[in-house]
Amino acid sequence: MSRKKHQGEGGKTLRIIPLGGLGEIGKNMTVFEYGGEILVVDTGIMFPDNDMLGIDYIIPDFQYLLDKRDKVKGIVITHGHEDHTGAIHHVIQEINAPIYATPLTRGLLEVKLARGGVLEKTKLHTVEAGDTVQIGPFQVEFCHVCHSIPDCVALGITTPAGLIVHTGDYKFDHTPVDGWPTDYAKLAEFSGRGVLAMLADSTNADKRGWTPSERVIEPAFDKVFREAKGRILVATFASLISRIQQVGEAAMRHGRKMAFVGLSMRENAKMAKKLGYLNLPDELLVPIEDALKMKAHEVVLMCTGSQGEPSSIVGRLASGTNRQFDLLPTDTVVLSSHPIPGNEESVYRTINKLFQRGAHVIYDPIAAVHVSGHANQEEMKFMLNLIKPKYLIPVHGELRHLHQHKAIAQEVGMDAKNIEVIENGQVVEFRGGKLHLGERVPGGYVFVDGSGVGDIGPSVMREREALAREGFIFVNLRLDADSGNLITEPEIITRGFVYLRDSDQLMHETRRHVENVVARSNGNLREQVEKELKDFFYNSTKRSPMIFVVVNKE
């Protein structure tokens, strides 16, 4: 494949630009561009890594779109999971393009947009699986696929350059919870027309065989409900409506009432029930306040925190900081999810803390309380043989998943030259039915920290890491403005370095070093004190705390 520069937006060139989701699990966002008009698919978030201290979540860098706002003709959301929807209010604040989503996905988006304060200005359009919508030069067909949430769709995007299939997140589940299997006929119809390229989910490219059906969870839940002596707390994603349905059905079979804990879980369940995607009788559901007054063996609580997030319900229960209620020794906590790649440490730390607090914890692989919503290797081969694309672009996965997907495609006969493994920001162009690599555009991380979006960069993250590793020393010097002598002895404050009560000798020596520097200083006193203390602390403790010096002349 040739690598050429883009020859203007007005030519007969289809440009595909991944802004997130390639080389990582999360923050999925892809741009399709033709003739200067743009279609965006998904706007997701990603959980921070363990070393991203203080970061709430990460959104795609969509800087590429900011000077093209008026050219964005539509945003299509494939399904309601956070890694495809979580950044929507950030995007809409900058780019107020119409959004197209299936009914459940739209409902989940409305909850997010309302919380972000932008629902009133958003143009939302409901589409159904099987619908076709013209968005600028893009004819978008919505094809139902199974996943771990209802109303998930793959996309057939007909462009002047050819037909592109975007699988979205999918698996081939013949017995889904909602009774609505993947639309194989529609996928085959795409193939019959000739597919120029397929962007395909790679999450489980390193998993052999077929992904089990969601139905296999039901016997595991029945076993949990039979054996639990006290309360059952089931932690999962707030958007995992099918799992909420399964837990509710288990609760009915075993005579328990069900309560939702946490704002996002309550809002999503309320919306899904209103739209008919959650079919649970009113008498099954009770407010959390009532559930906490009932006998422990009579209730099941649905809550968030299956990924070990510190601010989630399960995260707070594990640390003993949940305000509304605490864990009981008879509680059974079920984590109904797989750890997101890179998030394993947080999940297992939370599990350990739950055990420490006396709970009985059930998680995969202890019991089959979760199955993946993504295709395994045999399903990927089936999709490739079903669609028969000319080109394959693996998406939705870490780099190891993308390369493994390429190997799978070669196993079923695709030419390696027609499989392009790329990362975020790499422009792919289609001209004359051939794939070319274009320029690179920004495709990195935008950190969200509290109310700040994008104001935390690599330098700040490095400083946070240094503070976390070594702590800091603050030195306050009060000098006589005329003589330059110290008025009082140096004030020294330390955090995360040494425990002052046990380090009198070290602090005494620190003050003497600072006084000596002040006495002989003939230049920049602040820099001289910082350098002297840096050497002193390393020689004394083999640590390198961050050192801050303030000089006040009075």
N, C-alpha and C positions, 0 to 999 in steps of 0.2 A: 504493500500500500504506500502510495506516495505521500509525502508531507509537504503541503503547499500552504502559502498564506491565503487567507480569505480574499476573494476578489470582489468586494463590495456587497452590500446587503441586497441590492436590487436584482442580482443575477439569479439564474435558475439553480440555486444552491440551497439544499436543506442543511441546516446546522443543528446539531444536537449537542447540548452543553450541560453536562452533569454538574450541579452546584453542591450536591451532597449525596451520600449513600454509597459512593464508590471508594473502597479502601477503609470502610468503617461500617458498623451496624448503627443506623440512625440517620437523622436529619436529611431524609430523602427529598430531593428537589431536582427536577430536570427541566431544562428549557428547550423547546423546539422553535426554530426560527426559519422563516421562509419569506423572501421578498420584503424584509423589514418588519414583518408581523410576527408576533410571539405568542406561543401557548406554553403555559407552565403546568407541570404535573407534580403535585404534592408539595407540601411545605412543612417538613417535619423537624423535630428536635432530636437531640442525642443526650444521653446521660453523661455527666463528666467522669473522667477517669479519676482514680484515687488520688493522683498527684495534682489535680486541678482544684486546689484548696479554695473553698468559699464560693465556687461556681455553682449556680443553681441548675443550669442546663445550657446547651449549646445550640445555636441555630445556624443555618447555612449563611455563607457570605454571598448575598445577592446584589453586591455592588454593581455587577454587570448590567443589572436591569434598571438602575436608578436614573440613568440618563435616557432610558427608553420606556419610561412609564406609559406614555400614550400609545406605545406600540404593543403593549401586552393586551391581547384581545380576550383572554380568559384564563382561569385557573381551574384545573380539574383535579379533584381529590379522589384517589382510588378507594380508600376506606378510612375508618375512623380511628386507627391507632395513632398514638402520640408521635411515633417516628415518621408519620405522614401528615399529621394535622397540627402538631404542637406549636409551630411557628406562624400559624395563619394570621394571628392578630398583629404580629410584627410586620408581616408582609403587607397586610391591608393598610396599615398606617402609612406606608410609603407608596403602595401601588394599588389603587382602588379599582381593580378589574373585577368583572363578574366571576362568580364561583359556581362551578357545576359539581353536584354531588348527589348520590343516591339518598333516599329518605333518612335512613339511620345515620349515615355519615353527615348529612346536613344537620340533623338534630344535635349530634355531638359538636359540630362546628358552631352552632348557635350558642351552645353553652360556653364555649371558649371565647367567642367573639363578644358575648355579653360581658363576661368577666374581664375582657380586655378593653371594654368601653367603646368598641367600634361596630357593634351589631347594627345600629341604626343606619350607618352610612354604607353598609355592605350590600352588594347586589347578589343575592343567593338564588340559584336556579336548581330545582329538583329534577333529577333525571332518574329513569328506571333502567335496569339491565335490559338490553334489547333496543334501547333508544339510540338515535343518531342525531348529533348536534353539529351544526356548522359553526366553527369558531375561527373567524378570519379565513385563511386559505386551508385550514385543517378541518377535515370531516372526521369527527370523533364518534366511534361506535363503542357502546358499553356492553361488555360481555361478562356475565356472572361467573365468578370463580369461587371455590371454597377457600376459606381461611379460618382463623380462629375468632372471627367476628362476622356477623351477618352483613349482607349488602356490600360485599367486596367485588370489585370489577377489574377485569383486564381491559385494555384499550386497544382498539384498532384505529390507527390514525392515518387516514388517507391524505397524502400530500401530493402536490404536483410532481414530486420526485419519486413517489412510490408509496407503498403501504408499509407502515411501521407498526409492529405489535409490541405493546408494553404489557408484560404479564401482570404487573402489580405483585403483591404477595399472594401466593397460591399454594394449594396442595390438591391432590386428587382424592377426595374423601367421598366414597360411594354411599356412606350412611351418615351424613352430617346431622348435627343436632336439630337444625331448622328444616331438615328434609328437602333441601334445595341443592342438589349436586351441581358441579361445574357444567357449564354449557359447552359440551364437547362439539356439538354440531356447529356452533358459531365459530369456534376455534378452527374447525376443519374448513369452514367456509372461507375464513381468512386465507388459509393455506391454498385453497382452490384458486384464489385470485392472484396468488403470487406475492410473497412477503419479501420486501427488500431487506429488512433488518428486524431482529427481535431483541428487545431489551428485557432480560430475563432474571428473575429472582435467583440469587446464588447462596442464600443464607445457610442452607444445609448441604452444600456441595461436597462436604467431607463426611456425610452420613450415608451409609450403605442402605440399600433396600428401599422400602416404601414407608412413608410416614403413617403411623397408625391413625385410625379414625378417632374422632372426638368421642365416639361412643364407648371406647375402652375405659374411659375415666369413670363411668357410672358404677361398675362393680367395686372399684377402689373407694369411691365415696360412700357406697353402702357399707363397706367394711369399717370405715372410719366412724360412721354414724352409729353402727351397732356397738362398737367397742368403747366409744368415748363416754366417760362417766360424768363429765361436767360440760362446760360450754365448749362449743366448737367455733373457732375463728378461722375463716378462710380468707387468705390474702391473695389478691390477684390484681390485674390492671383494672382501673375503673371503667375502661372502655370494652372490657372483655364480656360482652353481654351474654354470649352463649354459655360461658362458665357460670355466670350468675343464674341463668336459667337452670343449669344442671344442679347447682347447689340447692336452689329452691325446690326442685322436684325431689331431691334426696330428703330435704327437710320435711316435705309433705309425707313421703313414704314412712318416715321414722317419727312422726308426731312432734316435730319441733317448730317453733315460730322463727321468723327470719327478720333481722334488722340490718340496716345499712349504716355503716360508721364512716364519717368523713363527708365533707361537702361534695367533692367530685363524685364519689360513689353514689350519694343520694340523688344528685342532680341527673347523672347519667341514667340511673335506674328509673327515675321518675319519667324522664323523656322517652326511654325505650319502652316503658310500659304504656305510655300514652300513644305511641306510634304502633303498638302491637307487636313489637319485637321481643318483649318480655311478657310471657304469658303465665302470670302467677296470680292466684286469687287474692283478693283484698284481705281476707281473713288470715292468710298466711303471714302477712307483713305487719310488723309492729314498730313503733318508734323506738329508737335506741334507749330513750329514757325509761320506757316500759320494760324493755328487754332486760335492762340491768336490775330490775326489781323482781324478775321472774326466777324460778328455780333454775340452777345452772344447766341441768340436763334437758331443759325445755327449749333452749334457744341456740341459734347459729347466727354469728355475726359476720357480715361481709365487709371487708376493709381493704385498704391499699397497703402497699409496702412489701410486695413479693420480691422486689429488687434491692431490698435493704436500705432504701432511702431514709436518711435520718429524720426527715420531717414528716414521714408518713405515719399512719396509725401504728403499724407493726414496729417501725423504727423507734417510735416514742415508747411503746410498750416494752421493747427490748432494753431500752436505757432507763426505764422507770420514770419518764417525764410526761407521760400522757395524763392530761388533767381530768378527763371525764371518768376514767376507770383504770384499774390496774390489772395485771395478770393474776389469776388464781392458780394455786398448785394443781388443781384438777383440770385446768384448761388444756385443750388440744388445739394447736395452731397448725394449719395446713397452708403451705406455700405452694399455690397452684400456678407455677410458672417455671420456666427454665431461666437460669441466670443469663442475662444478655452478655455476649462475649466481651471480656474486659471488666465485667462487673461481678465476677465470681467472688472476689475477696470480700466485698461489701455484703453480699448475700450470706456467705458462710460465717462472717463475723456476727451478723444479726442472729443467725440460727444458734450460734454458740451462746450468745447473750440470753436468748429465749430459754435455752436449757438451764442456764445459770439461775434464771429467775423462777425455775420450777415447772415450766410448761412442758408438755409433751409435744414435740415438733415432728411433723410428717412432711417430707419433701421428696422430690424426685432426686435420686433413684430409690429411696426407701419404699415408696409406693407409687403406683401409676396415677398420680393426682394431676398430671399435666401431660399433654402431648403437644408437639410443635405444630404450628400453623403453616409451616413452610415445607415445600417439596424436598424429598430426599433424592438420592442419585437416580433411582429407577424412574421416578416421576419426571425428573429433568430430561432423561432420555426420551420418555414418552412425549413430553412437550416438544422437544426438538423434532422428533419424527412426525408429530402431528402438524406442526406449523411449517416445517421445512423452509426456514429462512435462508436467504442468500448469505446474509451476514449475521453474526451473533455478537452482541455487546453484553457481557455479563454485568449485572448491576446488583445492588442491595447486598453488600457483603464486604468483609475485610479483604485485603489483597490476596490472602491465601485462599479464600473462597472463590474469588474471581478466577484465579489461575486454575483451581480445581475444576471449575465449571468449563473452562476451556478444554481441559483434558477429557472431560466427559463428552463434550461435543465432538472431539476428535475420535473418541471411541465409537460414536454412531456414524462416523463417515464424513464429518465436516472437514474441509481443508483448513489447516492452521492459518493460512493467509487470509481467510474470511472470518476469523475470530479476533476481535480487538479488545484486549484488556487495557482499560484506561483508568485514570484516577480523576478526582474532582478537578474541574477547571479545564480539562482537555477537550477542546472543540473537535467534534467529528463532523465532517462534511460529506454529503452525497451529491455528486455531480455526474450526470450521464450514467446513472446506475452503478457507479463505483464509489468506494469509500476512500476518503483521504483524511489525514490528520491535519487539523488547522492549528491555530495559535493556542496558547494557554491564557486563561483568564483567572481572576481570583476565585478560589474555591476552598478557602480555609475555614477556620473556626471563628465564629462570633460568640463571645462569652456573654451570658446573661447573669448578672450578679445583683440580686435585689431589684431595684428599679433601673439599674444601669444596663444598657445594651451596647456592647461593642466598645465600652470605655476601659475595658480590662484587656491589655495586650500581653505579649510574651514577656516583656520586661517586668511587668507587675507580677506575673505568675512566677518568674524566677525569684523575685524578692520575697513572695509568700513562701516559696519552698525554702529559701535561706532562713527566714524567720522560724519556720516550722522545725527545721533541722537543728539550728544552733541558738535560737532566741535572740534577744537584743540587750544592749547596754545603753542607757541614756545618762549623759554627763552634763550637768548644769554648772556653769562657772560664773561667779559674780566677781567682777574685777573693778578696781578703782580706776576711773576714767583717766586720771592724771598720771598715776604711778604705774598702772598696769598690774599691781599686786592683787592677790586674792583677798576679798573682803571676808569671806567665810571659807571653810574647807569645802572642797568639791562635793556637790550632791550627786549621788550615783543611784540610779534606779535600774533594776534588772528584771527581765521577764523571760521565762523559758530558757534561762542559762544556768544559774545555780540558785539554790535555796539560801537566801541571805542569812537566815538564822544559823546555818551550818557553815558559813563561809566568811566569818569575821576576819580571818587572817588574809584571805584573798582580797577582800574589799579594802582592808587597811593598806595592803601593798599597792592596790590600784590607786588609791588617793595619793600615796607618796609619789607614784610615777607621774600622775597628773600634775602635782605640785612642782616636781622637778622640771617638767616640760614648760610650765608657765614661767618658772624662774629664769630659764635660759632662752625662752622664745624670742626670736628676732624676725618673725615673718607671720605666716598664716597660722595662728594658734590652733584653730579648729582642726585643720588638716594634720598638724603636727601631733595633737593629742590622739586623733583617730589612728594615725600610723603607729604611734608608740604603744597604744593599748592593743591594737591588732596583734603586734609582735608579742607583747607581754602575755596576752591571753592564750595565744597558740602555744608558746613555750611552756606556760604553766599548766594548761588544761588540755592541750591538743584539740581545742575547739576554736571556731571562728565565728563568734556572734556578730550580728550587725551592730555597729557602733554609731551613735548619734551624739554630737557635741553641740551645745548651745552656749555662746559666749555673750554675757550681758555686762556692759560697761556702765557704771553708775557714778 
